[in-house]
Amino acid sequence: MNSERTRLAALYGGLLVMAGVLLLAIVYLLVSEGVYAGIVTAVAPAVPATRLDGAATAAPTLPSSDWARTAVLEPGQIAVAQKVSTVAGDAALSQLLTVSGVSLAVYSALSVALAWWMAGRVLRPVGVITARARRLSGSNLHERIALKAPPGELKELADTFDGMLDRIQEVVAARQRFAANAAHELRTPLAVQRAAAEIGLADDPPPEKVAWIRDKLIDTAASSERLIEGLLLLAVSDEGLRRRERVALDETTATVTEALAAEAKERDITVEVTARPVTVEGDAVLLDHLVHNLVANALRHNHPGGTVRVRVGPDGLEVANTGPVVDPATVPLLFEPFRRARARRHAPGEGAGLGLSIVASVARAHGGDAAASANPGGGLTARVVLPARAPEAAAQCR
C-alpha cells in the first residue's frame, strides 16, 4: 500500500514540478526578450543630452517600436541608455532567476506534499478493501464494505467485492446446510441398525423375529449404500468433466425408461416417451444418472394410475409427472441436497433427497441448466437444457 502511494505521489509530484519548471522557463524567456528594450525606452528620455567620449555620431538601430513615440534623441543619450539598460537588465534577470528558484523550491515541496495527500485519498478505498479481506473469516462473512463514494472505478471495485462476498456467503451457507443434512441422513440408518440390534435381538428372540431384523438391517444397509453412492456422484459431478464423448441423449433416455419399466408397472404408472435424435458431448455415465434420477424421481413422487411424460428434443430433456400438488415457492429449493417436497417416507426405494441436486450438478458440469415448475393439477415438470450438437454432427457420430 505504501509503495503504491509512494509511486503515485512521485508521479503526481513529478508532473506538478515539471509543470512549474516549464512555466518558469516560459516566463523567463518572455521577460528576457523585452526587458532590455523596455529599460532603454524608459531610461533614454531622462539621460542628459551630453556627449560621451567616443560616442558614435550616428544613432544606432532602436530595439523597440516604442521608440517611435519618443522624442528625437541625440547619439550621446542613446549610448548612455544602452549601457544603463544592459546593466539593469542583467540585474533584473539575475533577480528573476533567484526569485524563480526559491519559488520553484517552495512549489516543489508543496507539490510533493499535495501529491502524497492525493495518493492517500485515492488509495483509501483500496486500503479499506484490503483490511476487510484480511479480517474475513467464516464468522464475519456478513460484513460488507458499503463504500460511500461517487460513481467511479473504485466504487465499482468495492461493489464488485461486496457482490463476491454475497456469493461466497451463499456458497458457504449451502455447504454448511449440506454437511448438516448429510450427517443427519447418515446417522439415521445407523440409529435404525443399532436399535434393531439392541432391542430386536435382546432376550433371545425367536427365529422369525431374527429373520425380520436381518431383513431390516439389510434394507437399512442398502439405503446407506444408495446415500453414499449419491454423495460420491454429487462430488464427482461438482468437480466437472474429466472426459467428453458424443452421447445420444435420446438413446440414453430410452435405455433408462426401459430399465425403470418394472418399477413403473409395480407402481401402476404409465410412462410416455417422445424422443427426437439429439446428441450432446459429455460423460455418458453422468448423463445416464441425470436421466435416471429425473425419471425415478417422477415415478416415486407420483400416485397409482398416474403418468410420467418424457420428452427429448433439441431444447433438452423434459420430464413431467402427475402427483401431489407442490408449492411453487418450494420448487427452486428441491435442487438443493436433501430437500424434499414432502416429509420423509421410509418406503422401499425411497431416495436420499439427492436426486434433483445431482441432476442440477450434472447439468452444470455439461454447461447446461436445470429448472422445474409445479403443475397446476399436481406434480412437477423438470427441464434440463444441454448444449446439443448440430443435426449434421449428430448424424455423423452414429
NUSEBA-244528 format. One record per residue: residue in one letter; x, y, z of N, C-alpha, C, CB in turn. Coordinates in steps of 0.05 Angstrom, whole numbers, plus 5000, padded with zeros to 4 digits. Each point is the difference from the previous one (the first is absolute). Glycine has a CB too. Layout:
AXYZXYZXYZXYZ...
% end
This chain:
M501749765000498350245000501750255000496449755024N505750254994501850245001501650024975500249965049S500649824939501650014975498350124978502749615014E494750314984498350114980499550305005497849564994R501950515031499650295006502550164993496849875037T505650014969502550144993500250044970502249805041R497149994944500250024971498150214989501449524997L496150475013498150204991500850295008496449655003A504650385022501050265008502350104983498549895047A503349934947502350074982499050084972503049695026L495050174964498950064974498650275000499549524991Y498750525029498550265001501950235006496049755015G505950215004501850225007501950064977499849865047G501249934939501750054977498650164978502449585011L495150354984498550154980499650295008497649584987L501750475038499650275009502650164999496349855030V506050034978502650134999500750064971501549775043M498150044939500650054972498350234989501249524995A496350495013498350224992501150275010496049694999G504950315027501150255011502550084986498049885043V503849934951502550074985499450114973502449645025L495750234961499250104973498950285001499149534987L499250525033498850275003502250215005495749795017L506250155001502150205006501850044976499949865048A500649934936501750034977498650184979502049555008I495450414989498650174981500050295009497049614987V502550435039500150285011502750134996496549875034Y505749974971502750114997500550084971501649725039L497650104943500550074971498550254992500749514991L496850505017498450244992501150255013495949714996V504950285029501150245013502750084988497649875042S504149934953502750074989499850124972501949635028E496050304957499750114973499550305001498249564985G500350545034499350284999501050175023496149854977V505550035042500950165022502050234992499349595029Y502550354953502050204992498750234985503549654998A494850284983498750214984498250175018500149714960G498650165059498350155018501550205018496949625000I505550295009501650185017501050244983501349615030V499750334946501050224983497850204995503349694978T494350215016497750184994499450185024498249654969A502050235055499350165024502350195008497149625014V505450304981502350155011500950224981501449605026A498650354948501250184980499050295002500549604971P496950455032499250285000501150165024495849864977A504950005045501050145023503050045000496249805025V505250104955502950034999500750284990500649504991P501350655022500850274990501249984972500950155048A498550054937500850014972502950084998495450104985T506549785028502850054998501449764988499850305040R502149764943501349794986502149875018499350244956L500949515043502149855013502449984981496749745028D505650234984502449984983499849744984502850265033G497849774942500049774982497249914991504149865022A493950314984497349924991499750024971498150175042A500449664946499649994971498450244992500349505000T500250594976498550234989497449924987504350234993A495449515002497649914987498349845020502349984955A495250075046498249865020499749714992497550435008P502849395012499849714994497149934995504049915029T495649844961497349904995498549975027501649764958L496150355043498549995025498649725004499250514997P500949395026499149725004497049965003504249935021S494250284980497249965005498450204984500949825046S496750124947498250194986499150225018498549634970D501950335056499250225019501750254995498649675034W503850294954501750234995498750194980504149725009A494150184976498750174980498350215014499949634967R499450335058498350195014501650195018496349674998T506450295003501750175016501050244984501449605028A499750594987501150234986502649934987497950305034V503049864948502549954985502350035020498050174956L503849625046502250005019502650034985497449705030E504450414985502750034990501649755004499850495009P502349474976501649755002501049955028501350064953G499550155062501049975027497949885019503050384993Q494549715004497949905016499549704994497950455001I502349484974499649714992502249835012497850144958A504749945042502149835010499849965030502950174964V496450055050499749975030497649825006501950465006A495949574979497749845005500549704996497150394987Q504549564992500749724994501749875022499750104952K502250055059501649895021498449965026504050224980V494349975026498349985023498149764998500350505007S498549474969498149784996501449735002497250294971T505349695020501449745001500549935029502150094956V498950095060500549955028497549945015504050294998A493949874998497549965014498649744992499550505004G500749444970498749754990501349765012498950234958D503949775043501449775012499249975029503850064968A496150165046499249995029497149905003503250385010A495049714972497249925002499749704995498650464986L502849444993499949714994501249835021500150124952S502149985060501349855022498149995024504550154985Q494150075021498150005022497649824994501450475011L497849534963497849834992500749705003498550354968L504049585025500849725003500149935030502750034958T498350145059500149945028497249965012504250275003V494149924991497249985010498649754989499850515004S500749444970498749764988501149755012499550254958G503149735048501149765012498849955028504250084975V495650135041498849975027497149924997503150345019S495449794963497249944996499749714991499050484989L502749434992499949734990500549805023501450154955A500549915062500549815023497649985018504950124998V493950115009497650005017497749854986501550435022Y498249634952497849884985500449694998499550434974S503149495023500549714998499349865026503750094967A497150045056499449875026497049985004504250195019L494350034974497149995002498849804981500050485014S501149494962499049814981500349715009501150334964V501249615048500549735010498149945023504850024986A494950185032498149955023497249974990503050275029L496149894951497449974989499649744985499850504996A502349424990499949744986499849775019502750204963W498749815059499849795021497249985012504950065010W493950174995497350015011498049894979501350405029M499049694946498249904980500249704996500350454977A502249455023500349714996498749845023504350094976G496050025049498849865022497050014998503850125028R495050104963497150024998499049814978500250485016V501349504962499149834978500249715008501650344967L500449585048500449725008498649925025504450024977R494250175036498749935025497949784997500750475015P497649544964498149774997501449734996496850324980V505549695006501549754996501049895027501450154954G499550045064500849925026497749885016503550354999V494149774998497749895014499449724991498150465005I502049504968499449734989502149805010498050214959T504649875041502149825009499649925029503150214967A496349995050499649945028497649825005502150445011R495849614974497649835003500649714991497150404993A504449574985500749744990501749855020499750174953R502149975061501749875020498449915024503850274985R494049875022498449935023497949784994500850465017L498849484958497949824993500549725011499150264958S498849625052500149725009497249894998503950095031G495749664977497449884999498050135019502249584987S498750575033498250125020499150284993502249725033N499150414948499250284993499750044970502450155041L496649644945499550034972497750194994501849544993H496750535027497750184996500950294998497149685025E505450384982500950284999500550084971502149965046R497450304948500350104973501550275001495849774985I505450304993501550264999498150234999503849774976A494150215007498050214998501350274997496849735028L505050304952501650244996498150234992504049734987K496250495028498450244994501950194984497049955042A502650054932501750164982498550054974504249815020P496550404966498750054974500649784981500350495008P498049474971500549794981502850034987495049984991G506349795006502650004988501249725002500750475013E501849504978501249744999500349885028502550144959L498350015061500449905027497349925013504150275005K493849894990497449935010499049744987499050495007E501549484967499349764986501549765011498950264959L503749785048501649785011498949925027504050174976A495350025041498949945026497349854998502450405019D495949694963497449874996500449724989497950444991T504149524991500549734990501049825022501150204955F500649915063501049845023497749925018504450244997D493749955007497649935017498449794987500050465018G499649554955498549804986501449725002498350354969M504349655029501549755003499649885028503450174967L496650015054499549905027497249885002503250355018D494849784969497349895000500049714989498150464995R503249504983500149744988501549805017499750214955I502549885057501549825017498449925025504350214984Q494249985027498449945023497849804993500950465018E497949574959498049814991501149724997497650374977V504849615011501349744996500749875027501850164956V499450005062500749905026497649915016504050305001A493849854998497649925013498849754989499150485010A501049494963499149764987501749765008498350274962R504349775039501849785008499549925030503450164967Q496150035050499449945028497449845002502550425014R495549674971497549855001500449724989497450434994F504249554985500549734988501449825020500350214955A501749905059501449835020498249915022504250254989A494149945021498249935022497949794990500750465020N498249584957498049814989501349734995497450384980A505049635008501449744995500549855026502150204959A498849945061500549875026497449885011503850325009H494049834988497449905010499149754984498850475014E501549554959499249774983501749755006498550334965L504049715040501849775005499549895028503450194969R495849985050499649915027497449845003502650405016T495449674967497449875003500149704995497950424985P503349484993500149704997501749875022499450064951L502750085058501649885021498349975026504250204980A494250005025498249985024498049774997500650495008V498449484968498149784995501349735004497550294968Q504949685022501549755003500649945029502050074954R498850145060500749955029497549935016503850334996A494049814998497549935014499149724994498750484999A501549444976499249734993501749795013498350174956A504349895046501849815012499749985031503250084963E496550165050499850005029497349925010503450365000I494549724987497349955010498949734989499250505004G501149474969498949774987501349745008498750294963L503949725042501549755006500349955030502550074957A496250105059500249965029498249765009501050505006D499849375015498449795013499549764982497850365028D504249574957499849754983497549994984502749775034P497150414944497550014984499649754984500550494997P497049454995499449774984501250034972495849925026P504449854959501350014973498550194981501549545007E495950474994498650184981500650295005496349664996K504150415029500750285006502950064992496850005038V504949804965502850044991500150044970501649725038A496750134947499950034971499050284993499249504995W498850595020498950274994502250215005495349855012I506150125010502150195007502249994979499049965049R501749804941502049974979499150154975501449565019D496150414973499150144976500050315005497149604989K502250485035500150295006502850114998496049945030L505949914981502850094999501050014971500849815046I498449994938500950004972498850244985500449505001D497050565004498750234986501450265009495649754998T505050275028501350245010502850034988497349975042A504149814956502750024988499850074970501649665033A496450244953499750084972499350294997498549544990S499950565029499450294999502550175005495349905016S506450005003502550155005501849994975499649895049E500449884937501749984976499050194979500949535011R496550494985498950194980500750295007496249684991L503650385035500750275008502950064995496549985035I505349834972502950054995500650024970501049755043E497750084942500450014970499050274990499549504996G498350605015499050264991501950235007495449835005L505750155019502050215009502549994982498249975047L502749794947502449984983499450104972501549615027L496150334963499350094973499850304999497649574992L501250555030499850295001502850135001495649955024A506249934991502750115002501449984973500349875048V499449904938501349974973498950204981500649525009S496850524990498850194981500750295006496349684993D504150385033500850275008502850074991496949975039E504849824958502750054991500250064971501549695035G496450274949500050054972500749754984501450475009L498749564965500449774982503049954996495650094977R505249665026502849934994500349904972500749895048R497250024940500149914972497350074987503349625012R496850394962497650074984499849804977500250495013E497449434981499549834977497250074990503049635017R496450284959497450054988498049805011502150184958V495749935053498049835013497350064987502649995044A496149804947497350034989498050015023501349754957L497750495049498350045023497449854997502050455007D497049534968497449854996500449705006498650344965E503749555027500449725005500549955030502049954954T499450235059500349975029497350015014504550214997T493849974995497350025012498449754996500150494993A500049404982498649754995501049775017499250154954T503449835050501249795016499150025030503949984968V496250275042499250045028497149945005503550365003T494849734979497149955004499449704998498950454981E502549415002499649714999500949865026500650024950A501650085061501049895025498150055023504750064984L493850165015498150075022497249914993502950395011A496749464968497349914993498849825021501350034952A500349805060498949825021499150165024503149644985E498450565023499150175023497550154993504750045015A495250074960497650144992497549825000502950304972K497549455019497749815000499249935029501649824956E500350155062499449945027498550235014504149715002R496550534991498750235011497550084985504450165016D494949694962497750064984500150284988497349685028I505050384960500450274987500749964971501650195044T497149974939500549984971502250194993495249884992V506850024993502250174991499850044970503049825037E496950434954499850074972502650144992494950055003V506349854976502650104991499750114972502549675030T498450584966500250124973502850104997495150145000A506449734982502850064997500850064971501049715040R500350514956501150074974503149975002496150324989P505249614989502949965002501450255009499749664963V501850325059501550225011502649895010495950265013T506349874979502749915009501350235015500449694961V500750245062501550205016502849895006495750175021E506150014986502749925007500250005030501950184957G499049605055500349995029500749735009496750365004D502849595022500649745012497549834999503450215031A496849564956497749824997498949905026501849874956V499950075063499149905026498550215016504049695001L497050564999498750215014497350074987504450185014L495549824959497550054987498049785005502450254964D498549515038498249775007498850045028502749694971H499050405048498950065027498150234999504349835020L496250374964498250234998497249914991503950304989V496049554989497449914990498749815021501650054952H500049775059498949815019498850145024503449664985N498050545026499050145024497450154993504750045017L495150084960497650154992497649814998502850344976V497649445009497749814996499349875027501449934952A500649985063499549865025498650195020504049714993N496850555007498750195017497150044992504450235007A495149774967497250034990498349765007501750294963L499549485038498549765007499449985030502149764962R499850305055499849975028498350225014504449774999H495550464988498350215010497550034983504150255018N494549534980497649984983497949845016502750024956H495049935031497949845013499249784981498450405027P500549384983499149784983498050104978500649685038G499950234938498350094978501050254987496249785021G506050334989501150254989501649964975500150185046T501050034943501649994976502650155003495849974973V506149955011502650144997500550044971501849805043R498550454949500550074972502950094997495250134993V506349734990502850064995500350094971501549665034R499750574963500350114973502950094996495250164999V506049754979502750074992499950154974502049605025G499350634974500050164975502550184999495049995000P505150174980502450184997500450185024499449984951D498350095062500250185023500749865026496750294977G503749455022500849855024498149785008502350415015L497749535011498449785011497950125019503949684996E493650225002497850085017498649765010499550434974V500149575053498549785013497850125017504249705001A493450234993497650105014498549775012499750404970N499349635055498649795013497550115014504349745006T493850084998497850065017500849945029496649904963G501650185056500749965027498850215018504249784986P496750235039498950205019500850284991500349675037V498150534972500550284994502550095014495050084993V506750064993502650105010499850305002502649624981D498250495042500050295004502150124981498549955049P500750244933501950114982502450145014496350074968A503350025056502150145014502349815009496750335016T502649414986502049815009501449864977497349935041V501850124934501149864977503050064997495650014978P505350245023502950054997501749865021498950444979L500049525045501549875022500449714996498250345030L500249544952500249714995502749924987495049984996F506350224992502649934988502350025019498250184958E501249885068502049995020500149725012499450495010P503049424999500249735011498249965025504649984983F494149785018498349925022497550165003504149855023R495150294956497450155001497949824988502450454997R495349545016497849844990497550175000502049585018A496250364963497550154998498149925023500550034951R499849725059498449915022501849885022496249904968A502650045054501649895022501149734992497250245034R504949684980501449754995498149765003504350205015R495849624966498549755002502049774998495850214979H504149615039501849775000498849784983501950125046A497749934929498949804982502249874984495750264997P503849504993502149864984500850164976498249565015G504350474980500950154977500050305004498449634972E500950465051499950295005502850124997496149945032G504150274953502650134996501050145025498850054952A503650045047501350135022499750314998503249625005G495250474977499750294997502150134984497850005043L503749844941502150104983499350004971503249845034G494550064958499449964972500250254983497049645014L501550574993500050244984502650165004495050015003S506249975020502650145003502149884983498850115047I501249624949501949874982499450094971500449605031V497050414962499250094973501150284995495849725003A503950475016501050274996503050004998496150185025S505349664991502950004999501049894974500149945049V498749844941500949884974499450204978499149545017A498650594984499450204979502050224999495249895005R505650225018502050215002502749904989497750205039A503049554967502549894991500149984969500449755043H497350234945499949984970499450274988498549535004G501650685011499550274989497150064996504349984978G493949875036497250034997498750115025499949644967D497550335035498550115022497649825005501550474990A497749525036497649845008498150185014502849585004A494650384991497950165012497549835002501950434983A496249665033497549865004497850195005502549605018S495150314978497650165006497849815009501350354966A497049765051497849845011497749994980501350125047N497549654949497749974982497450085015502349634975P495950515011497650105013498449775013499950374967G499949405019498449785011501549825019497550024959G505050045046501649835018502449884985496049905027G506150054987502449894988501950224992497449634983L504750295003502250184994500949964971501549995048T499550224939501249984974502950105002495550074977A506349755019502950065001501150024972500449775045R501350434951501250054974503050035003495850234983V505649644999502950014999500850094972500649645036V500950584963500950114974503049944998496550375000L504349484979502749934995500950104973499549595030P503050504967501050084974500049774981502850365021A495449654958499849774981501750064976495449905016R505649884971501550024976498050054977503749705018A497450414960498450044976499049744989502650414989P495149594997498949754989502049854982495550205003E506049954981501949874983502249855016499250354965A501749785056502049885017498949765014502350445006A495149585002498849775014499749764981497550325029A501949734945499749784982502849874994496050234980Q506149935021502649894993501149835023500950404971C498249655054501149865023498849735004501050435021R497049504962498649745003501149804980495950235017
% end
